[in-house]
């Protein structure tokens, strides 16, 4: 349970950015990928899964801190079951990617205008025609 006097960074960030989740740092990305793969999970399960593939294992407290911060950023939702905290992703991997990509493209266009748009147009022109048509259909569906 959060302290009602504590600043709610999730609410202030999301209000300013139209529900755009924040970008992930490297370790946050690793943790989110593991959680997206597993669904609702514990810190220990995430730690065990990631440390099994890591060159240098990380401490339980490292994962606990990262997951707590991801909860604070509005990317994970935490619930308590007995003495164990369970975390689940707020967004699916695809929802997260869609929201972040939209925000990044909007920021590029806002900052660079037609220059950014011309780069996007050039990249689209380089694509295989079938892929280009598929992306155009996808863009129409998401309007």
Secondary structure as UniProt FT lines:
FT   TURN            4..5
FT   HELIX           9..16
FT   TURN            17..19
FT   HELIX           26..38
FT   HELIX           43..53
FT   HELIX           60..72
FT   TURN            73..74
FT   STRAND          76..81
FT   TURN            82..83
FT   STRAND          84..89
FT   HELIX           93..112
FT   HELIX           114..126
FT   HELIX           129..141
//
